[in-house]
Amino acid sequence: AHRGGMDGAGSTIAVVGTGLDLVYPARNRALAHQLAEKGLLVSEFALGTPALASNFPRRNRIISGLSRGVLVVEAA
């Protein structure tokens, strides 16, 4: 989805559950660099904050706040 946003006329915003200096999962490093150049990376976490399970619900809160609408297909 992020690649499609950057390839088209629009853009994309990635909200991450780590500090902006860490890429999780690491295999997305090239994508993160592209996002920094052509899109936007957002995090509420300080630099050096690792990917902890408790970070992702906090990240999701920001994603839903930036969204026009949210459809939950499956949730606990």
Buried (B, 14 or more C-beta within 10 A) or exposed (E): EBEEBBEEEEEBBBBBBBBBEBBBEEEBEEBBEBBEEBBEBBBBBEEEBEBEEEBBEBBEEBEEEEEEEEEEEEEE
